[in-house]
Amino acid sequence: MQGPAYNPHPMTRRLVLFDIDGTLITDGGASREGFGRALTEIYDYNSDLSRYDFSGRTDPQIARMVLHDEGFSDLEITERLPDLWASYLGYLEQNATTDRVRALPGMKALVEALAGEPGVTLALLTGNIEKGARLKLAPPQLNHHFPFGAFGSDSADREQLPPFAVDRAAVVHGHRFTGADIVIIGDSVYDVRCGVPYQATTIAVASGKTPGETLRAENPRHFFESGEDLAAMLNAILGSGRQSRGMRTLPPTRS
């Protein structure tokens, strides 16, 4: 009896994790403006937020960084954080309009192309708290491509976020991604750094505020000036590079 046919090209499986701000979209300052108003409302903050670079940082990390500089203790910050997020989300919902929030060049085409790949699982890896992430992705109509992800509301430490996405992918799709089959796409040094401990495929795109030379210095697996070269981006994500032995496996998290 003839055995099963040999398939020399097994289907590529990738978990592709996208950052939001500066990678997928620009929000025209909507979130920073809303965050500043919320800080004033909840903490009576009246300093200049423009001196801070938020790129790649999680929302909880940003809040503590700014408020520590104003002399607030950890306890004072923590006690009012729920009120801060409620206020911020209210302002963000007002600000995140279609005339301010737009997809960055090439990114919508890239996401749509990946969504058509049978072996690709799309998810988010972002410092935004989840509700804020959803508000930002609504105007460019990207939410439906990302049914789950890892968010600043999961952990304030970006390096702890990849395991959340991996665990959720395993629940949804029954497959546990590891090593180079996890692809992290972002515009900041923190996007690159959070993938290094897990030997993920890191793709840096100089579409945000971080200069290209700064991103290159982090030695991402791939670097692009923008997301506009669709063929090159797809090749970087779906390429045949395999993970070496001894990789650090992502541990289960408690969601």
C-alpha positions in Angstrom: 0.0 0.0 0.0 1.3 3.4 -1.0 2.2 5.7 1.9 1.2 9.3 2.3 2.6 11.8 -0.2 5.8 13.5 0.8 5.4 17.3 1.2 8.9 18.9 0.8 7.4 22.4 1.7 5.4 22.2 4.9 3.2 25.2 5.7 5.0 28.0 7.4 3.6 28.9 10.8 4.2 32.3 12.3 2.8 34.3 15.2 3.2 37.9 14.0 3.0 40.4 16.8 2.5 44.1 15.8 3.2 47.2 17.9 0.6 49.9 17.4 1.9 53.5 17.8 4.5 54.4 15.2 4.3 51.0 13.6 0.7 50.3 12.6 -0.7 53.8 13.0 -0.1 57.4 13.9 -2.7 59.0 16.1 -1.9 62.6 15.4 -1.2 63.3 19.1 -4.6 62.0 20.2 -3.4 59.7 23.0 -0.7 62.1 24.4 -3.3 64.9 24.5 -5.8 62.7 26.3 -3.2 61.3 28.7 -2.2 64.9 29.6 -5.8 65.9 30.3 -6.3 62.8 32.4 -3.1 63.4 34.4 -4.3 67.0 35.1 -7.8 65.8 36.1 -6.7 63.0 38.4 -3.2 64.1 39.7 -3.4 67.9 39.2 -0.5 67.5 36.8 0.5 70.8 35.1 4.0 70.1 33.7 5.1 69.7 30.1 4.6 66.2 28.7 6.4 67.0 25.4 9.8 66.5 27.1 9.1 62.7 27.4 9.6 60.1 24.7 6.9 57.5 25.1 8.1 55.3 22.2 8.0 51.6 23.2 7.0 52.2 26.8 3.9 50.7 28.4 1.1 52.9 29.6 1.7 52.0 33.3 5.4 52.6 32.8 4.7 56.0 31.3 2.4 57.0 34.1 4.9 56.1 36.8 7.8 57.8 35.0 5.9 61.0 34.7 4.4 61.1 38.1 7.6 60.0 39.9 9.2 63.1 38.4 6.5 65.1 40.0 7.3 63.7 43.4 4.4 61.2 43.7 5.1 58.0 45.6 4.3 54.5 44.3 1.4 54.2 46.7 -0.1 57.6 45.6 0.2 56.6 41.9 -1.2 53.2 42.4 -4.3 54.3 44.4 -5.4 56.6 41.6 -4.5 54.5 38.5 -8.0 53.1 37.9 -9.3 56.7 37.8 -6.5 57.7 35.5 -7.3 55.0 33.0 -11.0 55.7 33.1 -10.3 59.4 32.5 -7.7 58.8 29.8 -10.0 56.4 27.9 -12.8 58.9 27.9 -10.6 61.6 26.4 -9.0 59.1 23.9 -12.5 58.1 22.7 -13.2 61.7 21.9 -9.8 62.3 20.3 -9.3 59.1 18.3 -11.2 60.3 15.2 -10.8 59.3 11.6 -9.2 62.6 10.7 -6.4 62.1 13.4 -5.7 58.4 13.4 -4.5 56.8 10.2 -2.6 53.7 9.2 1.1 54.2 8.4 2.2 53.7 4.8 2.2 50.1 3.7 0.9 48.7 7.0 -2.7 48.1 6.1 -1.6 46.2 2.9 0.9 44.2 4.9 -1.7 43.2 7.6 -4.2 42.3 4.9 -1.7 40.1 3.0 -0.7 38.3 6.2 -4.3 37.8 7.1 -4.6 35.8 3.9 -1.7 33.4 4.8 -3.1 30.2 6.3 -0.1 29.6 8.5 0.0 33.1 10.0 -1.6 34.1 13.3 -1.9 37.9 13.8 -1.8 39.5 17.2 -0.8 42.7 19.0 2.2 43.3 21.3 1.8 46.9 22.6 2.4 49.0 25.6 -1.2 50.4 25.3 -3.7 49.2 27.8 -6.1 47.0 25.9 -9.1 49.3 25.7 -6.8 52.2 24.5 -5.4 49.9 21.8 -8.8 49.1 20.5 -9.8 52.7 20.4 -6.7 53.6 18.3 -7.2 50.7 15.9 -10.9 51.5 15.3 -10.6 54.5 12.9 -8.3 52.7 10.4 -10.5 49.6 10.8 -7.7 47.3 11.9 -9.2 45.7 15.0 -10.8 42.7 13.2 -7.4 41.5 12.1 -6.2 41.2 15.7 -8.6 39.2 17.9 -6.1 39.0 20.8 -2.7 40.2 21.9 -0.5 41.3 24.8 -1.0 44.7 26.3 0.3 47.2 28.8 -2.6 46.2 31.0 -1.1 42.7 31.2 2.3 43.9 32.4 4.1 47.2 32.8 7.3 45.4 31.7 7.4 45.0 27.9 9.8 42.1 28.1 7.1 40.1 29.9 4.5 40.6 27.2 5.5 38.0 24.5 4.5 35.1 26.8 1.0 36.5 27.1 0.6 36.6 23.3 2.0 33.1 22.9 -0.3 31.6 25.6 -3.4 33.2 24.0 -2.3 32.0 20.5 -2.1 28.4 22.0 -5.6 28.7 23.4 -7.1 30.1 20.2 -5.2 28.0 17.6 -3.9 25.0 19.6 -0.3 25.6 18.6 2.5 26.9 20.8 4.9 29.1 18.9 8.5 29.4 19.9 11.7 31.0 18.8 12.0 32.5 15.3 8.4 31.6 14.5 7.4 34.4 16.8 7.8 37.7 14.8 7.8 41.0 16.6 7.4 44.1 14.5 7.9 47.6 16.0 9.4 51.0 15.7 11.3 51.3 19.0 14.3 49.8 20.7 12.0 48.2 23.2 10.2 46.3 20.5 13.5 44.8 19.5 14.7 44.2 23.0 11.6 42.4 24.2 12.1 39.7 21.6 15.8 39.0 22.3 15.4 36.8 25.4 13.1 34.4 23.4 15.1 34.5 20.2 12.1 35.8 18.3 12.4 37.2 14.8 12.6 41.0 15.4 11.7 43.5 12.7 12.4 47.1 13.3 10.7 49.7 11.1 11.8 53.4 11.3 8.3 54.7 10.9 8.0 56.2 14.4 10.1 58.7 16.4 13.2 56.5 16.8 16.0 57.2 14.3 17.0 54.4 12.0 20.6 54.3 13.2 19.4 53.9 16.7 17.2 50.9 15.7 20.0 49.4 13.6 22.3 49.5 16.7 19.9 47.1 18.5 20.7 44.5 15.8 17.1 43.5 14.8 16.9 40.5 12.5 15.5 42.8 9.8 15.4 46.5 9.4 13.2 48.7 7.2 12.9 52.4 6.7 9.1 52.0 6.3 6.5 49.3 5.8 6.0 50.2 2.1 8.0 47.4 0.5 5.4 44.7 0.8 7.3 41.9 -0.9 10.4 42.5 1.3 8.4 42.7 4.5 6.6 39.4 3.6 9.8 37.7 2.9 11.3 38.8 6.2 8.3 37.5 8.1 7.7 34.3 6.2 11.3 33.5 5.3 12.8 30.0 5.9 15.2 31.0 8.7 14.9 28.4 11.4 15.6 28.7 15.1 18.8 27.3 16.6 18.9 24.9 19.5 19.1 26.2 23.0 16.5 28.9 22.6 14.7 30.2 25.6 11.1 28.9 25.6 8.4 31.2 26.6 6.9 30.2 29.9 3.2 30.0 30.5 1.7 33.2 32.1 -1.3 33.8 34.3 -3.8 35.8 32.3 
